[in-house]
Amino acid sequence: MRILPDGVASTILSKMTYNDLERRERRPNRIGRVKDSEQLTRLERACDDADDILGGTHEWNFIVTKSGSDWDFPFTAGTAVVLTERALKTVTPETLAHEMVHIYQRFDQASFDDIYQRHFSMVKVRSLRLPRGLGKKLVMNPDGPDVRWAHRLPWGLVWVCMVVPSRGKPPEKRAYDAILDKSTLHVKTRINTNRLKRYAAALGVPTHSLYHPNEMAAEIAVSL
């Protein structure tokens, strides 16, 4: 396990891929610090327990950023798990295992995409047409930047996303009915995400993970 040096960490974060449909309503990442050796010891133990969850030994690289960056959400960049100083204090083995799955996805996304279409009954589309103003509120998920996915529900297609409703507010999940016209998904009316609970339960994933199949797969991998 290692904490990447500041220069390396800054370079990795600067090379992250962004989806042109989305923007990030956040402060720029600022490199943080591990406060003491006790934090390192706890993190090492969490890595060992995460290895047990995943069934193998993994190379654990970390980037630590200032508290408040990216709403303190853990995510991955390259082969590193990114944690804020605040998230570092409470990170669990389950969270680390979840993030390691995202690293595997990044380097073999095509294989995962095939699983999503064959086993999750998801639809991959070529392009999106969004309601006016929605594009400006979308937030990129670094672990799932491609948002061209729709869920096939009994009543039709549903598109799920993460948005910042207004400046200063945390991100929230939203769901919309959608219509597929040729290869373009037309995102239509917003629906209550409670309508997706039964569908999520059937897949064995929490409702909040439905905004991207990479999140759903990571949840399933950790729960096995």
PyMOL commands that set and color helices and strands:
alter all, ss='L'
color gray80, all
select helices_A, chain A and resi 6-14+37-54+69-72+85-90+93-107+109-119+135-137+193-203+207-211+213-223
alter helices_A, ss='H'
color red, helices_A
select strands_A, chain A and resi 2-3+61-65+75-77+80-84+122-124+127-129+149-153+156-163+172-181+184-191
alter strands_A, ss='S'
color yellow, strands_A
deselect
rebuild
show_as cartoon
